[in-house]
Amino acid sequence: MTKPSVAIVGAGMAGIACGCALKEAGYAPVIFEKSRGAGGRMATRRTADDLQFDHGAQYLTARSDGFKRFIRKAVSTGSVVNWQAANKSIFVGNPTMNAIVKAAAEGLEVRANEKIEMLNTIDGQWTLSSENPLDTFDVGVLTMPAPQIIELLGEQHSLSREIADVCMAPCLTVLAAFPPHQPVPFVSRRIPNDPLAWIAQDSSKPGRPRSKTCWVAQASPDWSAEHLECRPEEIVSLMLPMLCEALGTDPEMATHVSAHRWRYALVTAPLGRPFVCDDSASLYLGGDWTLGARVEAAWQSGSAIAADILARNGT
Ligand SMILES: Cc1cc2nc3c(=O)[nH]c(=O)nc-3n(C[C@H](O)[C@H](O)[C@H](O)COP(=O)(O)OP(=O)(O)OC[C@H]3O[C@@H](n4cnc5c(N)ncnc54)[C@H](O)[C@@H]3O)c2cc1C
């Protein structure tokens, strides 16, 4: 049986997990990614003065056997390491969070800077369009956050209606650097109902530059929703004093401050199953929003889509 051609939209953990499993089975999936490279919300920002911040996913944990195997392999190749924080040992990418996805994506065809703006089906084949029409494919797999999938397909699409109840909360994030070697009260702190729900000393993760002490502070979903449309400088002016109060530091000491707005950060109402697909199994929708606000959920969703494609095509 000829293997169907597969287009995957999104080079986050879900898209790359799907692509890896298909490639392992002899398929040649093509992954379209709107940004400069793989990683998605497992994101790292580098600044001109050589600072580095993981401003999306902070760390990951592995509960399922499949994801534990994936992490064990990543540990053996060095793209994942342990980080001692919050009184427990958790996993982080090395030397950046997106290194995990980038390492997994090696050997896959990832077409970066390609934002898919339209998806049409003609004679049972999918045509993807960015600024220009791209190739046609037998199977399409969309792995963006659910609201962005609905935007692409249109609210009236039958699959959009199946995922309409999925909710994703925003997260406003501030990144700040201070001179090194100053005493700090903690390395990481999580207080879910505090406006600053998570604070972490990013530069304490293994493999990170240590010339400055770099902090990432993430606002709670409620606070983020309330201030979502603030300009970056307003976000900084509100969040930096809160961060400095928690650290016992003077805001004037900051040598770098910037903000990031995640409009669709964390899944608050997941779908409850790892993917949806149409009757002919030619269009699949997946991502972390199917199962929960975790990297592992994204991996499980992408892997489950690949398994379904393989099962239906006798491979
Ligand atoms: C602030 C924050 C903190 C988090 N903290 C943690 C944590 O500590 N631990 C944890 O396990 N998880 C955490 N998460 C969640 C974790 O990051 C996600 O669960 C996971 O990265 C989602 O992967 P994904 O592949 O489903 O989606 P994404 O990573 O969002 O990937 C989707 C990809 O699709 C691309 N894309 C979107 N639209 C298009 C288009 N039209 N055309 C082409 N490409 C497109 C995007 O650029 C993106 O690369 C956090 C997330 C955020 C935002």
The ligand as an SDF file (V2000), in Angstrom:
LIG
                    3D

 53 58  0  0  0  0  0  0  0  0999 V2000
    3.9730   30.4980   29.8520 C   0  0  0  0  0  0  0  0  0  0  0  0
    3.8450   29.0060   29.7280 C   0  0  0  0  0  0  0  0  0  0  0  0
    4.3290   28.1910   30.7510 C   0  0  0  0  0  0  0  0  0  0  0  0
    4.2220   26.8100   30.6310 C   0  0  0  0  0  0  0  0  0  0  0  0
    4.7830   26.0220   31.6020 N   0  0  0  0  0  0  0  0  0  0  0  0
    4.8000   24.6870   31.4260 C   0  0  0  0  0  0  0  0  0  0  0  0
    5.5240   23.8590   32.3190 C   0  0  0  0  0  0  0  0  0  0  0  0
    6.1990   24.3440   33.2340 O   0  0  0  0  0  0  0  0  0  0  0  0
    5.4800   22.4990   32.1310 N   0  0  0  0  0  0  0  0  0  0  0  0
    4.7880   21.9450   31.0820 C   0  0  0  0  0  0  0  0  0  0  0  0
    4.7940   20.7070   30.9370 O   0  0  0  0  0  0  0  0  0  0  0  0
    4.1210   22.7160   30.2050 N   0  0  0  0  0  0  0  0  0  0  0  0
    4.1180   24.0620   30.3450 C   0  0  0  0  0  0  0  0  0  0  0  0
    3.4900   24.8540   29.4290 N   0  0  0  0  0  0  0  0  0  0  0  0
    2.6920   24.2190   28.3750 C   0  0  0  0  0  0  0  0  0  0  0  0
    3.5860   23.6780   27.2450 C   0  0  0  0  0  0  0  0  0  0  0  0
    4.4160   24.7080   26.7590 O   0  0  0  0  0  0  0  0  0  0  0  0
    2.6450   23.1880   26.1370 C   0  0  0  0  0  0  0  0  0  0  0  0
    1.8010   22.1880   26.6740 O   0  0  0  0  0  0  0  0  0  0  0  0
    3.3560   22.5740   24.9250 C   0  0  0  0  0  0  0  0  0  0  0  0
    4.5460   23.2410   24.6060 O   0  0  0  0  0  0  0  0  0  0  0  0
    2.3600   22.6340   23.7620 C   0  0  0  0  0  0  0  0  0  0  0  0
    2.9010   22.0200   22.6050 O   0  0  0  0  0  0  0  0  0  0  0  0
    2.0010   21.9630   21.2800 P   0  0  0  0  0  0  0  0  0  0  0  0
    2.8380   21.3390   20.2350 O   0  0  0  0  0  0  0  0  0  0  0  0
    0.6900   21.3460   21.5990 O   0  0  0  0  0  0  0  0  0  0  0  0
    1.6760   23.4740   20.9070 O   0  0  0  0  0  0  0  0  0  0  0  0
    2.6650   24.6870   20.5820 P   0  0  0  0  0  0  0  0  0  0  0  0
    3.9310   24.5360   21.3270 O   0  0  0  0  0  0  0  0  0  0  0  0
    1.8620   25.9230   20.7640 O   0  0  0  0  0  0  0  0  0  0  0  0
    3.0060   24.4750   19.0290 O   0  0  0  0  0  0  0  0  0  0  0  0
    2.1720   24.9310   18.0070 C   0  0  0  0  0  0  0  0  0  0  0  0
    3.0570   25.4770   16.8850 C   0  0  0  0  0  0  0  0  0  0  0  0
    2.2220   25.8580   15.7870 O   0  0  0  0  0  0  0  0  0  0  0  0
    2.7590   27.0250   15.2000 C   0  0  0  0  0  0  0  0  0  0  0  0
    1.6850   27.6590   14.4460 N   0  0  0  0  0  0  0  0  0  0  0  0
    0.5680   28.2590   14.9380 C   0  0  0  0  0  0  0  0  0  0  0  0
   -0.2140   28.6810   13.9350 N   0  0  0  0  0  0  0  0  0  0  0  0
    0.4290   28.3400   12.7820 C   0  0  0  0  0  0  0  0  0  0  0  0
    0.1120   28.5010   11.3960 C   0  0  0  0  0  0  0  0  0  0  0  0
   -1.0140   29.1040   11.0050 N   0  0  0  0  0  0  0  0  0  0  0  0
    0.9920   28.0290   10.4750 N   0  0  0  0  0  0  0  0  0  0  0  0
    2.1480   27.4170   10.8560 C   0  0  0  0  0  0  0  0  0  0  0  0
    2.4860   27.2380   12.1530 N   0  0  0  0  0  0  0  0  0  0  0  0
    1.6280   27.6890   13.1000 C   0  0  0  0  0  0  0  0  0  0  0  0
    3.2700   27.8300   16.3880 C   0  0  0  0  0  0  0  0  0  0  0  0
    4.2270   28.7970   15.9960 O   0  0  0  0  0  0  0  0  0  0  0  0
    3.8470   26.7140   17.2740 C   0  0  0  0  0  0  0  0  0  0  0  0
    5.2170   26.5120   16.9980 O   0  0  0  0  0  0  0  0  0  0  0  0
    3.6080   26.2300   29.5050 C   0  0  0  0  0  0  0  0  0  0  0  0
    3.1470   27.0650   28.4770 C   0  0  0  0  0  0  0  0  0  0  0  0
    3.2780   28.4410   28.5800 C   0  0  0  0  0  0  0  0  0  0  0  0
    2.8460   29.3130   27.4300 C   0  0  0  0  0  0  0  0  0  0  0  0
  1  2  1  0
  2  3  1  0
  2 52  2  0
  3  4  2  0
  4  5  1  0
  4 50  1  0
  5  6  2  0
  6  7  1  0
  6 13  1  0
  7  8  2  0
  7  9  1  0
  9 10  1  0
 10 11  2  0
 10 12  1  0
 12 13  2  0
 13 14  1  0
 14 15  1  0
 14 50  1  0
 15 16  1  0
 16 17  1  0
 16 18  1  0
 18 19  1  0
 18 20  1  0
 20 21  1  0
 20 22  1  0
 22 23  1  0
 23 24  1  0
 24 25  2  0
 24 26  1  0
 24 27  1  0
 27 28  1  0
 28 29  2  0
 28 30  1  0
 28 31  1  0
 31 32  1  0
 32 33  1  0
 33 34  1  0
 33 48  1  0
 34 35  1  0
 35 36  1  0
 35 46  1  0
 36 37  1  0
 36 45  1  0
 37 38  2  0
 38 39  1  0
 39 40  1  0
 39 45  2  0
 40 41  1  0
 40 42  2  0
 42 43  1  0
 43 44  2  0
 44 45  1  0
 46 47  1  0
 46 48  1  0
 48 49  1  0
 50 51  2  0
 51 52  1  0
 52 53  1  0
M  END
$$$$
